[in-house]
């Protein structure tokens, strides 16, 4: 069993249980969606403890270097301290190219990221204005 410190909560994992499942089982409100490691909704940063490469599958090198991991894939064998993602770590500077009003009331935005955007189906993109 491992102990997981998250914000003001400390939870214990059961044998073979993921960090995400341990947090949810003990009533901690954390974001998640697919539980399969593809949506990245549950992304967290490890501030203390070991992070294995398999828990970081699909993450950019920058996020891996900053010790981000997917708690839905993490079955720890030791104690960890984790926190939610830091907003500045998730921003990808981009150029706004075009906006087109669509018939259904939506607006289509075309943006050009300044670095490779590792977007996968099912993920969401939040546009943040620098103003």
N, CA, C and O atoms as a GROMACS GRO file, in nm:
protein
  524
    1UNK      N    1   0.083  -0.118   0.000
    1UNK     CA    2   0.000   0.000   0.000
    1UNK      C    3   0.088   0.125   0.000
    1UNK      O    4   0.189   0.132   0.070
    2UNK      N    5   0.048   0.223  -0.079
    2UNK     CA    6   0.119   0.350  -0.086
    2UNK      C    7   0.031   0.461  -0.034
    2UNK      O    8  -0.092   0.452  -0.036
    3UNK      N    9   0.095   0.567   0.013
    3UNK     CA   10   0.022   0.684   0.061
    3UNK      C   11   0.038   0.794  -0.045
    3UNK      O   12   0.148   0.819  -0.094
    4UNK      N   13  -0.073   0.858  -0.079
    4UNK     CA   14  -0.074   0.963  -0.179
    4UNK      C   15  -0.120   1.093  -0.112
    4UNK      O   16  -0.230   1.100  -0.057
    5UNK      N   17  -0.035   1.195  -0.115
    5UNK     CA   18  -0.070   1.327  -0.065
    5UNK      C   19  -0.113   1.412  -0.184
    5UNK      O   20  -0.036   1.432  -0.278
    6UNK      N   21  -0.237   1.463  -0.179
    6UNK     CA   22  -0.290   1.549  -0.285
    6UNK      C   23  -0.362   1.665  -0.219
    6UNK      O   24  -0.463   1.646  -0.151
    7UNK      N   25  -0.309   1.785  -0.239
    7UNK     CA   26  -0.364   1.906  -0.177
    7UNK      C   27  -0.374   1.882  -0.027
    7UNK      O   28  -0.273   1.854   0.037
    8UNK      N   29  -0.492   1.892   0.032
    8UNK     CA   30  -0.507   1.874   0.176
    8UNK      C   31  -0.552   1.733   0.213
    8UNK      O   32  -0.595   1.709   0.326
    9UNK      N   33  -0.543   1.640   0.120
    9UNK     CA   34  -0.590   1.504   0.141
    9UNK      C   35  -0.473   1.406   0.140
    9UNK      O   36  -0.375   1.425   0.068
   10UNK      N   37  -0.483   1.302   0.221
   10UNK     CA   38  -0.389   1.190   0.215
   10UNK      C   39  -0.473   1.064   0.204
   10UNK      O   40  -0.559   1.037   0.288
   11UNK      N   41  -0.446   0.985   0.100
   11UNK     CA   42  -0.520   0.862   0.077
   11UNK      C   43  -0.422   0.746   0.063
   11UNK      O   44  -0.305   0.765   0.030
   12UNK      N   45  -0.471   0.628   0.089
   12UNK     CA   46  -0.391   0.507   0.073
   12UNK      C   47  -0.443   0.428  -0.045
   12UNK      O   48  -0.564   0.419  -0.066
   13UNK      N   49  -0.352   0.371  -0.121
   13UNK     CA   50  -0.392   0.287  -0.234
   13UNK      C   51  -0.406   0.143  -0.187
   13UNK      O   52  -0.340   0.101  -0.092
   14UNK      N   53  -0.491   0.070  -0.254
   14UNK     CA   54  -0.502  -0.074  -0.233
   14UNK      C   55  -0.409  -0.145  -0.331
   14UNK      O   56  -0.360  -0.083  -0.426
   15UNK      N   57  -0.385  -0.270  -0.309
   15UNK     CA   58  -0.299  -0.350  -0.397
   15UNK      C   59  -0.347  -0.339  -0.542
   15UNK      O   60  -0.462  -0.372  -0.572
   16UNK      N   61  -0.259  -0.294  -0.632
   16UNK     CA   62  -0.290  -0.285  -0.774
   16UNK      C   63  -0.380  -0.170  -0.815
   16UNK      O   64  -0.416  -0.159  -0.932
   17UNK      N   65  -0.417  -0.084  -0.722
   17UNK     CA   66  -0.508   0.027  -0.750
   17UNK      C   67  -0.432   0.147  -0.806
   17UNK      O   68  -0.319   0.175  -0.764
   18UNK      N   69  -0.493   0.218  -0.900
   18UNK     CA   70  -0.431   0.338  -0.954
   18UNK      C   71  -0.447   0.455  -0.857
   18UNK      O   72  -0.532   0.453  -0.768
   19UNK      N   73  -0.365   0.556  -0.876
   19UNK     CA   74  -0.377   0.678  -0.797
   19UNK      C   75  -0.515   0.740  -0.817
   19UNK      O   76  -0.578   0.783  -0.721
   20UNK      N   77  -0.561   0.744  -0.941
   20UNK     CA   78  -0.693   0.802  -0.970
   20UNK      C   79  -0.802   0.727  -0.896
   20UNK      O   80  -0.887   0.789  -0.832
   21UNK      N   81  -0.802   0.595  -0.905
   21UNK     CA   82  -0.907   0.518  -0.838
   21UNK      C   83  -0.902   0.533  -0.687
   21UNK      O   84  -1.006   0.537  -0.622
   22UNK      N   85  -0.782   0.542  -0.629
   22UNK     CA   86  -0.770   0.561  -0.485
   22UNK      C   87  -0.828   0.696  -0.443
   22UNK      O   88  -0.899   0.704  -0.343
   23UNK      N   89  -0.797   0.801  -0.520
   23UNK     CA   90  -0.851   0.934  -0.488
   23UNK      C   91  -1.003   0.935  -0.499
   23UNK      O   92  -1.072   0.988  -0.412
   24UNK      N   93  -1.055   0.878  -0.607
   24UNK     CA   94  -1.201   0.875  -0.626
   24UNK      C   95  -1.270   0.791  -0.519
   24UNK      O   96  -1.375   0.829  -0.467
   25UNK      N   97  -1.212   0.676  -0.486
   25UNK     CA   98  -1.272   0.587  -0.385
   25UNK      C   99  -1.284   0.657  -0.251
   25UNK      O  100  -1.377   0.630  -0.175
   26UNK      N  101  -1.192   0.745  -0.221
   26UNK     CA  102  -1.193   0.812  -0.092
   26UNK      C  103  -1.257   0.951  -0.100
   26UNK      O  104  -1.240   1.033  -0.009
   27UNK      N  105  -1.330   0.977  -0.210
   27UNK     CA  106  -1.413   1.096  -0.219
   27UNK      C  107  -1.342   1.224  -0.258
   27UNK      O  108  -1.398   1.332  -0.243
   28UNK      N  109  -1.221   1.214  -0.309
   28UNK     CA  110  -1.149   1.334  -0.351
   28UNK      C  111  -1.198   1.372  -0.492
   28UNK      O  112  -1.198   1.288  -0.582
   29UNK      N  113  -1.237   1.496  -0.509
   29UNK     CA  114  -1.289   1.544  -0.638
   29UNK      C  115  -1.172   1.578  -0.729
   29UNK      O  116  -1.106   1.681  -0.712
   30UNK      N  117  -1.146   1.492  -0.826
   30UNK     CA  118  -1.041   1.516  -0.926
   30UNK      C  119  -1.101   1.495  -1.064
   30UNK      O  120  -1.189   1.410  -1.082
   31UNK      N  121  -1.055   1.573  -1.164
   31UNK     CA  122  -1.109   1.556  -1.298
   31UNK      C  123  -1.059   1.426  -1.362
   31UNK      O  124  -0.944   1.386  -1.342
   32UNK      N  125  -1.147   1.362  -1.438
   32UNK     CA  126  -1.110   1.243  -1.514
   32UNK      C  127  -1.214   1.222  -1.621
   32UNK      O  128  -1.322   1.280  -1.616
   33UNK      N  129  -1.183   1.137  -1.719
   33UNK     CA  130  -1.279   1.106  -1.823
   33UNK      C  131  -1.269   0.960  -1.862
   33UNK      O  132  -1.352   0.879  -1.822
   34UNK      N  133  -1.167   0.925  -1.940
   34UNK     CA  134  -1.164   0.792  -2.002
   34UNK      C  135  -1.107   0.682  -1.913
   34UNK      O  136  -1.141   0.566  -1.932
   35UNK      N  137  -1.023   0.715  -1.816
   35UNK     CA  138  -0.953   0.620  -1.730
   35UNK      C  139  -0.863   0.524  -1.809
   35UNK      O  140  -0.819   0.422  -1.756
   36UNK      N  141  -0.836   0.558  -1.935
   36UNK     CA  142  -0.755   0.470  -2.019
   36UNK      C  143  -0.624   0.533  -2.065
   36UNK      O  144  -0.550   0.469  -2.140
   37UNK      N  145  -0.594   0.653  -2.023
   37UNK     CA  146  -0.468   0.716  -2.058
   37UNK      C  147  -0.467   0.788  -2.191
   37UNK      O  148  -0.360   0.824  -2.240
   38UNK      N  149  -0.584   0.811  -2.251
   38UNK     CA  150  -0.582   0.878  -2.381
   38UNK      C  151  -0.634   1.020  -2.378
   38UNK      O  152  -0.596   1.099  -2.464
   39UNK      N  153  -0.720   1.057  -2.284
   39UNK     CA  154  -0.778   1.191  -2.286
   39UNK      C  155  -0.693   1.294  -2.213
   39UNK      O  156  -0.705   1.414  -2.242
   40UNK      N  157  -0.609   1.253  -2.122
   40UNK     CA  158  -0.520   1.339  -2.041
   40UNK      C  159  -0.595   1.430  -1.944
   40UNK      O  160  -0.535   1.521  -1.887
   41UNK      N  161  -0.723   1.408  -1.924
   41UNK     CA  162  -0.803   1.491  -1.833
   41UNK      C  163  -0.753   1.482  -1.689
   41UNK      O  164  -0.758   1.581  -1.616
   42UNK      N  165  -0.704   1.366  -1.648
   42UNK     CA  166  -0.662   1.345  -1.509
   42UNK      C  167  -0.517   1.384  -1.483
   42UNK      O  168  -0.466   1.358  -1.374
   43UNK      N  169  -0.450   1.445  -1.577
   43UNK     CA  170  -0.308   1.481  -1.568
   43UNK      C  171  -0.275   1.542  -1.432
   43UNK      O  172  -0.345   1.631  -1.384
   44UNK      N  173  -0.165   1.495  -1.370
   44UNK     CA  174  -0.116   1.549  -1.243
   44UNK      C  175   0.035   1.561  -1.248
   44UNK      O  176   0.100   1.505  -1.336
   45UNK      N  177   0.089   1.635  -1.152
   45UNK     CA  178   0.233   1.652  -1.141
   45UNK      C  179   0.279   1.590  -1.010
   45UNK      O  180   0.220   1.613  -0.905
   46UNK      N  181   0.385   1.511  -1.018
   46UNK     CA  182   0.443   1.448  -0.899
   46UNK      C  183   0.546   1.542  -0.839
   46UNK      O  184   0.640   1.582  -0.907
   47UNK      N  185   0.529   1.577  -0.712
   47UNK     CA  186   0.624   1.664  -0.645
   47UNK      C  187   0.715   1.587  -0.550
   47UNK      O  188   0.816   1.640  -0.504
   48UNK      N  189   0.679   1.460  -0.522
   48UNK     CA  190   0.761   1.375  -0.436
   48UNK      C  191   0.731   1.231  -0.469
   48UNK      O  192   0.615   1.190  -0.473
   49UNK      N  193   0.834   1.154  -0.494
   49UNK     CA  194   0.816   1.012  -0.526
   49UNK      C  195   0.865   0.980  -0.666
   49UNK      O  196   0.919   1.067  -0.736
   50UNK      N  197   0.847   0.857  -0.705
   50UNK     CA  198   0.895   0.806  -0.833
   50UNK      C  199   0.788   0.818  -0.941
   50UNK      O  200   0.670   0.795  -0.914
   51UNK      N  201   0.830   0.854  -1.063
   51UNK     CA  202   0.740   0.858  -1.178
   51UNK      C  203   0.798   0.764  -1.283
   51UNK      O  204   0.910   0.784  -1.330
   52UNK      N  205   0.723   0.661  -1.319
   52UNK     CA  206   0.769   0.566  -1.420
   52UNK      C  207   0.727   0.613  -1.560
   52UNK      O  208   0.625   0.680  -1.577
   53UNK      N  209   0.808   0.577  -1.658
   53UNK     CA  210   0.783   0.618  -1.797
   53UNK      C  211   0.646   0.572  -1.846
   53UNK      O  212   0.582   0.645  -1.922
   54UNK      N  213   0.600   0.455  -1.805
   54UNK     CA  214   0.469   0.405  -1.852
   54UNK      C  215   0.354   0.491  -1.804
   54UNK      O  216   0.246   0.487  -1.862
   55UNK      N  217   0.373   0.568  -1.700
   55UNK     CA  218   0.269   0.658  -1.648
   55UNK      C  219   0.266   0.788  -1.726
   55UNK      O  220   0.176   0.870  -1.709
   56UNK      N  221   0.366   0.809  -1.813
   56UNK     CA  222   0.380   0.933  -1.888
   56UNK      C  223   0.356   0.914  -2.038
   56UNK      O  224   0.386   1.003  -2.117
   57UNK      N  225   0.304   0.799  -2.077
   57UNK     CA  226   0.284   0.769  -2.219
   57UNK      C  227   0.197   0.875  -2.284
   57UNK      O  228   0.090   0.908  -2.234
   58UNK      N  229   0.244   0.929  -2.397
   58UNK     CA  230   0.169   1.028  -2.472
   58UNK      C  231   0.192   1.171  -2.429
   58UNK      O  232   0.139   1.263  -2.491
   59UNK      N  233   0.269   1.193  -2.324
   59UNK     CA  234   0.296   1.329  -2.278
   59UNK      C  235   0.416   1.386  -2.351
   59UNK      O  236   0.506   1.312  -2.390
   60UNK      N  237   0.418   1.516  -2.370
   60UNK     CA  238   0.531   1.582  -2.434
   60UNK      C  239   0.656   1.566  -2.347
   60UNK      O  240   0.647   1.541  -2.227
   61UNK      N  241   0.771   1.582  -2.410
   61UNK     CA  242   0.897   1.574  -2.335
   61UNK      C  243   0.902   1.680  -2.226
   61UNK      O  244   0.955   1.656  -2.118
   62UNK      N  245   0.846   1.797  -2.254
   62UNK     CA  246   0.843   1.904  -2.155
   62UNK      C  247   0.764   1.863  -2.031
   62UNK      O  248   0.810   1.882  -1.919
   63UNK      N  249   0.646   1.806  -2.051
   63UNK     CA  250   0.565   1.762  -1.937
   63UNK      C  251   0.632   1.646  -1.864
   63UNK      O  252   0.626   1.639  -1.741
   64UNK      N  253   0.695   1.556  -1.937
   64UNK     CA  254   0.766   1.446  -1.872
   64UNK      C  255   0.879   1.499  -1.786
   64UNK      O  256   0.898   1.454  -1.673
   65UNK      N  257   0.954   1.595  -1.838
   65UNK     CA  258   1.065   1.655  -1.764
   65UNK      C  259   1.016   1.724  -1.636
   65UNK      O  260   1.087   1.727  -1.535
   66UNK      N  261   0.895   1.778  -1.641
   66UNK     CA  262   0.836   1.845  -1.525
   66UNK      C  263   0.764   1.748  -1.432
   66UNK      O  264   0.696   1.790  -1.339
   67UNK      N  265   0.779   1.618  -1.456
   67UNK     CA  266   0.728   1.509  -1.371
   67UNK      C  267   0.575   1.498  -1.372
   67UNK      O  268   0.514   1.460  -1.272
   68UNK      N  269   0.514   1.531  -1.486
   68UNK     CA  270   0.372   1.508  -1.503
   68UNK      C  271   0.349   1.360  -1.534
   68UNK      O  272   0.437   1.294  -1.589
   69UNK      N  273   0.231   1.310  -1.497
   69UNK     CA  274   0.198   1.171  -1.521
   69UNK      C  275   0.047   1.156  -1.528
   69UNK      O  276  -0.028   1.249  -1.496
   70UNK      N  277   0.002   1.038  -1.569
   70UNK     CA  278  -0.141   1.009  -1.577
   70UNK      C  279  -0.180   0.920  -1.458
   70UNK      O  280  -0.144   0.803  -1.456
   71UNK      N  281  -0.251   0.974  -1.361
   71UNK     CA  282  -0.285   0.896  -1.242
   71UNK      C  283  -0.375   0.776  -1.272
   71UNK      O  284  -0.382   0.683  -1.191
   72UNK      N  285  -0.442   0.777  -1.387
   72UNK     CA  286  -0.524   0.661  -1.425
   72UNK      C  287  -0.437   0.543  -1.467
   72UNK      O  288  -0.486   0.430  -1.473
   73UNK      N  289  -0.309   0.568  -1.495
   73UNK     CA  290  -0.216   0.463  -1.536
   73UNK      C  291  -0.114   0.430  -1.427
   73UNK      O  292  -0.037   0.335  -1.440
   74UNK      N  293  -0.113   0.508  -1.320
   74UNK     CA  294  -0.011   0.498  -1.215
   74UNK      C  295  -0.055   0.404  -1.103
   74UNK      O  296  -0.153   0.431  -1.033
   75UNK      N  297   0.019   0.295  -1.088
   75UNK     CA  298   0.001   0.203  -0.976
   75UNK      C  299   0.130   0.211  -0.893
   75UNK      O  300   0.225   0.137  -0.918
   76UNK      N  301   0.132   0.302  -0.796
   76UNK     CA  302   0.258   0.331  -0.726
   76UNK      C  303   0.303   0.217  -0.636
   76UNK      O  304   0.222   0.140  -0.584
   77UNK      N  305   0.435   0.208  -0.618
   77UNK     CA  306   0.489   0.111  -0.522
   77UNK      C  307   0.558   0.182  -0.407
   77UNK      O  308   0.633   0.121  -0.330
   78UNK      N  309   0.532   0.313  -0.394
   78UNK     CA  310   0.585   0.394  -0.285
   78UNK      C  311   0.499   0.517  -0.266
   78UNK      O  312   0.410   0.545  -0.346
   79UNK      N  313   0.527   0.590  -0.160
   79UNK     CA  314   0.450   0.711  -0.130
   79UNK      C  315   0.478   0.819  -0.234
   79UNK      O  316   0.587   0.826  -0.291
   80UNK      N  317   0.376   0.903  -0.258
   80UNK     CA  318   0.386   1.011  -0.355
   80UNK      C  319   0.317   1.135  -0.301
   80UNK      O  320   0.224   1.126  -0.222
   81UNK      N  321   0.364   1.251  -0.345
   81UNK     CA  322   0.292   1.377  -0.328
   81UNK      C  323   0.264   1.427  -0.469
   81UNK      O  324   0.355   1.436  -0.551
   82UNK      N  325   0.138   1.460  -0.496
   82UNK     CA  326   0.098   1.502  -0.630
   82UNK      C  327   0.012   1.628  -0.621
   82UNK      O  328  -0.044   1.660  -0.516
   83UNK      N  329   0.005   1.697  -0.734
   83UNK     CA  330  -0.081   1.815  -0.741
   83UNK      C  331  -0.138   1.824  -0.882
   83UNK      O  332  -0.090   1.759  -0.974
   84UNK      N  333  -0.242   1.906  -0.895
   84UNK     CA  334  -0.301   1.927  -1.026
   84UNK      C  335  -0.206   2.003  -1.116
   84UNK      O  336  -0.107   2.060  -1.069
   85UNK      N  337  -0.235   2.004  -1.245
   85UNK     CA  338  -0.145   2.073  -1.337
   85UNK      C  339  -0.138   2.222  -1.312
   85UNK      O  340  -0.237   2.285  -1.272
   86UNK      N  341  -0.021   2.277  -1.334
   86UNK     CA  342   0.001   2.420  -1.321
   86UNK      C  343  -0.034   2.485  -1.455
   86UNK      O  344   0.022   2.446  -1.558
   87UNK      N  345  -0.124   2.581  -1.457
   87UNK     CA  346  -0.173   2.638  -1.583
   87UNK      C  347  -0.063   2.679  -1.681
   87UNK      O  348  -0.075   2.654  -1.800
   88UNK      N  349   0.043   2.742  -1.633
   88UNK     CA  350   0.149   2.788  -1.722
   88UNK      C  351   0.218   2.671  -1.793
   88UNK      O  352   0.270   2.689  -1.903
   89UNK      N  353   0.220   2.554  -1.732
   89UNK     CA  354   0.284   2.437  -1.793
   89UNK      C  355   0.204   2.382  -1.910
   89UNK      O  356   0.257   2.307  -1.992
   90UNK      N  357   0.076   2.418  -1.919
   90UNK     CA  358  -0.011   2.360  -2.021
   90UNK      C  359  -0.036   2.453  -2.140
   90UNK      O  360  -0.103   2.414  -2.235
   91UNK      N  361   0.018   2.574  -2.135
   91UNK     CA  362  -0.006   2.669  -2.243
   91UNK      C  363   0.087   2.642  -2.362
   91UNK      O  364   0.205   2.613  -2.346
   92UNK      N  365   0.032   2.654  -2.481
   92UNK     CA  366   0.109   2.646  -2.605
   92UNK      C  367   0.089   2.778  -2.678
   92UNK      O  368  -0.019   2.803  -2.732
   93UNK      N  369   0.192   2.862  -2.682
   93UNK     CA  370   0.176   2.990  -2.753
   93UNK      C  371   0.136   2.965  -2.898
   93UNK      O  372   0.192   2.877  -2.965
   94UNK      N  373   0.040   3.042  -2.946
   94UNK     CA  374  -0.013   3.023  -3.081
   94UNK      C  375  -0.047   3.157  -3.144
   94UNK      O  376  -0.067   3.258  -3.076
   95UNK      N  377  -0.054   3.154  -3.278
   95UNK     CA  378  -0.097   3.271  -3.353
   95UNK      C  379  -0.242   3.251  -3.393
   95UNK      O  380  -0.280   3.143  -3.440
   96UNK      N  381  -0.322   3.354  -3.376
   96UNK     CA  382  -0.460   3.353  -3.423
   96UNK      C  383  -0.459   3.385  -3.571
   96UNK      O  384  -0.405   3.488  -3.612
   97UNK      N  385  -0.518   3.298  -3.652
   97UNK     CA  386  -0.516   3.318  -3.797
   97UNK      C  387  -0.650   3.366  -3.853
   97UNK      O  388  -0.654   3.458  -3.934
   98UNK      N  389  -0.759   3.302  -3.809
   98UNK     CA  390  -0.887   3.332  -3.874
   98UNK      C  391  -1.002   3.287  -3.786
   98UNK      O  392  -0.989   3.190  -3.711
   99UNK      N  393  -1.115   3.356  -3.794
   99UNK     CA  394  -1.239   3.315  -3.728
   99UNK      C  395  -1.350   3.318  -3.833
   99UNK      O  396  -1.363   3.414  -3.909
  100UNK      N  397  -1.431   3.211  -3.835
  100UNK     CA  398  -1.540   3.201  -3.931
  100UNK      C  399  -1.668   3.166  -3.857
  100UNK      O  400  -1.671   3.066  -3.783
  101UNK      N  401  -1.775   3.246  -3.874
  101UNK     CA  402  -1.904   3.215  -3.815
  101UNK      C  403  -1.968   3.102  -3.895
  101UNK      O  404  -1.976   3.109  -4.018
  102UNK      N  405  -2.014   2.998  -3.826
  102UNK     CA  406  -2.080   2.885  -3.891
  102UNK      C  407  -2.231   2.898  -3.880
  102UNK      O  408  -2.281   2.972  -3.795
  103UNK      N  409  -2.305   2.828  -3.966
  103UNK     CA  410  -2.451   2.836  -3.970
  103UNK      C  411  -2.518   2.794  -3.840
  103UNK      O  412  -2.627   2.842  -3.808
  104UNK      N  413  -2.454   2.707  -3.763
  104UNK     CA  414  -2.515   2.654  -3.641
  104UNK      C  415  -2.489   2.742  -3.518
  104UNK      O  416  -2.516   2.700  -3.405
  105UNK      N  417  -2.437   2.862  -3.540
  105UNK     CA  418  -2.412   2.953  -3.429
  105UNK      C  419  -2.274   2.938  -3.366
  105UNK      O  420  -2.239   3.014  -3.276
  106UNK      N  421  -2.197   2.842  -3.411
  106UNK     CA  422  -2.062   2.823  -3.359
  106UNK      C  423  -1.964   2.907  -3.438
  106UNK      O  424  -1.995   2.959  -3.546
  107UNK      N  425  -1.846   2.921  -3.384
  107UNK     CA  426  -1.739   2.994  -3.451
  107UNK      C  427  -1.621   2.899  -3.469
  107UNK      O  428  -1.578   2.835  -3.373
  108UNK      N  429  -1.571   2.890  -3.589
  108UNK     CA  430  -1.453   2.808  -3.618
  108UNK      C  431  -1.330   2.897  -3.608
  108UNK      O  432  -1.320   2.998  -3.678
  109UNK      N  433  -1.236   2.859  -3.521
  109UNK     CA  434  -1.112   2.934  -3.506
  109UNK      C  435  -0.999   2.856  -3.570
  109UNK      O  436  -0.990   2.734  -3.554
  110UNK      N  437  -0.914   2.925  -3.640
  110UNK     CA  438  -0.793   2.863  -3.694
  110UNK      C  439  -0.676   2.928  -3.622
  110UNK      O  440  -0.655   3.049  -3.629
  111UNK      N  441  -0.600   2.843  -3.554
  111UNK     CA  442  -0.483   2.891  -3.481
  111UNK      C  443  -0.361   2.812  -3.530
  111UNK      O  444  -0.373   2.699  -3.576
  112UNK      N  445  -0.246   2.873  -3.517
  112UNK     CA  446  -0.121   2.809  -3.556
  112UNK      C  447  -0.030   2.805  -3.433
  112UNK      O  448   0.023   2.908  -3.392
  113UNK      N  449  -0.013   2.686  -3.374
  113UNK     CA  450   0.073   2.677  -3.256
  113UNK      C  451   0.220   2.705  -3.292
  113UNK      O  452   0.264   2.673  -3.403
  114UNK      N  453   0.293   2.763  -3.200
  114UNK     CA  454   0.434   2.795  -3.222
  114UNK      C  455   0.524   2.675  -3.198
  114UNK      O  456   0.644   2.681  -3.225
  115UNK      N  457   0.468   2.567  -3.147
  115UNK     CA  458   0.541   2.442  -3.132
  115UNK      C  459   0.443   2.329  -3.159
  115UNK      O  460   0.323   2.352  -3.171
  116UNK      N  461   0.492   2.208  -3.168
  116UNK     CA  462   0.407   2.094  -3.197
  116UNK      C  463   0.298   2.080  -3.090
  116UNK      O  464   0.328   2.077  -2.971
  117UNK      N  465   0.175   2.073  -3.133
  117UNK     CA  466   0.062   2.056  -3.043
  117UNK      C  467   0.025   1.908  -3.044
  117UNK      O  468  -0.021   1.857  -3.146
  118UNK      N  469   0.044   1.842  -2.934
  118UNK     CA  470   0.018   1.698  -2.928
  118UNK      C  471  -0.128   1.675  -2.888
  118UNK      O  472  -0.157   1.634  -2.776
  119UNK      N  473  -0.215   1.701  -2.979
  119UNK     CA  474  -0.359   1.688  -2.956
  119UNK      C  475  -0.404   1.550  -3.001
  119UNK      O  476  -0.364   1.502  -3.107
  120UNK      N  477  -0.487   1.488  -2.919
  120UNK     CA  478  -0.545   1.359  -2.955
  120UNK      C  479  -0.696   1.367  -2.942
  120UNK      O  480  -0.748   1.440  -2.858
  121UNK      N  481  -0.765   1.294  -3.024
  121UNK     CA  482  -0.911   1.292  -3.023
  121UNK      C  483  -0.962   1.268  -2.880
  121UNK      O  484  -0.912   1.180  -2.809
  122UNK      N  485  -1.060   1.346  -2.842
  122UNK     CA  486  -1.117   1.332  -2.707
  122UNK      C  487  -1.065   1.437  -2.610
  122UNK      O  488  -1.126   1.460  -2.506
  123UNK      N  489  -0.953   1.500  -2.642
  123UNK     CA  490  -0.901   1.604  -2.556
  123UNK      C  491  -0.973   1.734  -2.586
  123UNK      O  492  -1.031   1.751  -2.693
  124UNK      N  493  -0.970   1.824  -2.492
  124UNK     CA  494  -1.027   1.956  -2.514
  124UNK      C  495  -0.915   2.058  -2.527
  124UNK      O  496  -0.806   2.038  -2.474
  125UNK      N  497  -0.943   2.165  -2.597
  125UNK     CA  498  -0.848   2.274  -2.612
  125UNK      C  499  -0.917   2.398  -2.555
  125UNK      O  500  -1.030   2.430  -2.592
  126UNK      N  501  -0.847   2.467  -2.467
  126UNK     CA  502  -0.898   2.592  -2.411
  126UNK      C  503  -0.816   2.705  -2.471
  126UNK      O  504  -0.693   2.703  -2.465
  127UNK      N  505  -0.882   2.802  -2.526
  127UNK     CA  506  -0.815   2.917  -2.586
  127UNK      C  507  -0.809   3.027  -2.481
  127UNK      O  508  -0.912   3.068  -2.427
  128UNK      N  509  -0.689   3.076  -2.453
  128UNK     CA  510  -0.668   3.179  -2.353
  128UNK      C  511  -0.610   3.301  -2.423
  128UNK      O  512  -0.507   3.292  -2.490
  129UNK      N  513  -0.676   3.414  -2.409
  129UNK     CA  514  -0.628   3.537  -2.471
  129UNK      C  515  -0.521   3.600  -2.385
  129UNK      O  516  -0.528   3.596  -2.262
  130UNK      N  517  -0.421   3.656  -2.449
  130UNK     CA  518  -0.314   3.724  -2.377
  130UNK      C  519  -0.352   3.862  -2.330
  130UNK      O  520  -0.272   3.930  -2.265
  131UNK      N  521  -0.474   3.906  -2.361
  131UNK     CA  522  -0.517   4.041  -2.323
  131UNK      C  523  -0.574   4.043  -2.185
  131UNK      O  524  -0.616   4.149  -2.137
   0.00000   0.00000   0.00000
